[in-house]
Amino acid sequence: MYSHTKKVGSPGRYGARLSRKIRENVKTIEDQKRKQSSCQSCGKKTVKRKACGIWTCKSCGAEYTGGAHTPSTKTK
């Protein structure tokens, strides 16, 4: 990866085309998406994102819906 992405991480690929706030938001969303999540039925950390809002567990095969970037969404 390029040397200018050492501090900012993956959103450094956008460079100066995006503002600092937008790059910070992109970084938090991408970090949440890549984070290992635990399954709701078996509890193992083997949940992967199949499509936008669809999550599957590799171990038990359970498939459920959630948020676009996280398996569960927060309600207000």
GIWO-V226836 format. One record per pair of residues at least 6 apart in sequence whose C-alpha atoms are under 6 Angstrom apart, sorted by the first residue. I is the first residue (numbers start at 1). J is the second residue. D is the distance in Angstrom with one decimal. If there is no record, write none. Layout:
i: <I:I>
j: <J:J>
d: <D:D>
This chain:
i: <5:11:33:33:36:37:37:38:38:39:46:46:47:47:48:48:49:52:53:53:53:53:54:55:55:55:56:56:66:67>
j: <12:23:69:70:45:45:47:44:45:47:57:58:56:57:55:56:55:68:65:66:67:68:65:63:64:65:62:63:72:73>
d: <4.7:5.6:4.9:6.0:6.0:5.2:5.6:5.2:4.0:5.8:5.5:5.5:5.5:4.4:5.7:5.5:4.6:5.0:5.5:5.1:5.0:4.4:4.7:5.7:5.5:5.9:5.7:4.4:4.8:5.4>
